[in-house]
Amino acid sequence: MTQLNKQWKLKARPIGEPSADTWDYVEAEIPSPADGQILVKVQYVSLDPAMRGWLNDAKSYIEPVQIGDVMRAGTVGQVIQSKHDAFAVGDFVVGHNGVQQYALSDGKGMHKVDPKLAPLSYYLGVLGMPGMTGYFGLLKSGEPKSGETVVISGAAGAVGGLVGQIAKIKGCTVVGIAGGKEKCQFLIDELGFDAAIDYKNENVRKALKQTCPKGVDVFFDNVGGDILDDVLTRINFKARIVICGAISQYNNTRPVKGPSNYLSLLVNRARMEGIVVFDNAKEYPVAMQEIGGWIKSGQMKAKEHIVEGIETFPDTLMMLFKGQNFGKLILKVGE
Ligand code: NAP
């Protein structure tokens, strides 16, 4: 039987949550590389909240995915054919190869990775885009100092879990906000957070008062909405608020809910700053080396949530927005 390339393409731009109507499942012929191209057999596809934003026909830090295109996604896989001088058959590469099992590439944006140094899936998580986001977002924008209090929303996720662990390494008191008892317990027992707030079952404002008696110096926000407003009531003089994401708002059919407590920035001479991971691309090797060292020494843990089967893509993607992923969400699409 001829092997086919299973792909997910964008069929229609969703209003609100993506649904079955958003996607086209296609089985196409596996292409052959032309001169200057490689054929990559994809093993893992990264599922990221940002993918929801890429479906909107709106100005952003990156072009929207076009209707009819294979859905954009970070991937890791192996070069199985090469007509490119810089890549050999057998090389492992990360890059945006999309939600498909085989991808042609001209090598632009492809980076070789070594599966002997770390499991391949780590290059989509702690050693990949979420890892770089947490590392640079916290250290460059959050500027945590030993003894300060750092609060993180979306704390049990790919970015949040890493941010909290780095803040602990830097000598901070760390409080995570996450959904559900199990995730909160994990933050304290496994990742070494000082406290955790279960926003689904606790009053966040009250819990912040209890867990951050000295106020909040750094807030790393992955969630936005009400949680951002709640934390704004507890910030200290010269606090830094890192706007990494606002997942609570991504599927809104109404305008994004902005923070009504923003004048707390004025009162506290505090700053709120947005970050985009790609701005630090030149420095990724520095971060990868340091994070790799922390993992090796046992100072940092990388939790992954791997789902098998490219067919499951639409449902698996939605796990991010339902809080059903526990760690970096990855789709395994090939061996
Ligand atoms: P993740 O945290 O692993 O997964 C998403 C998590 O968000 C879910 O597990 C869920 O956790 C939480 N969530 C979903 N809906 C929510 C809601 N309505 N209210 C509160 N929490 C909700 O995802 P990630 O990859 O690490 O990304 C985290 C954030 O970073 C996202 O906002 C993403 O867009 C952003 N990001 C930004 C950049 C950048 O360059 N700026 C780069 C990468 C990621 P609970 O079970 O705890 O609710």
Residues whose N, C-alpha, C, O or C-beta is under 5 A from the ligand:
A	BS01	NAP	D48 P49 A50 P130 T133 G154 G157 A158 V159 G160 I177 A178 G179 N222 V223 I243 C244 G245 A246 I247 S248 I275 V276 V277 M319 L320 F321 K322 G323 Q324 N325 G327 K328
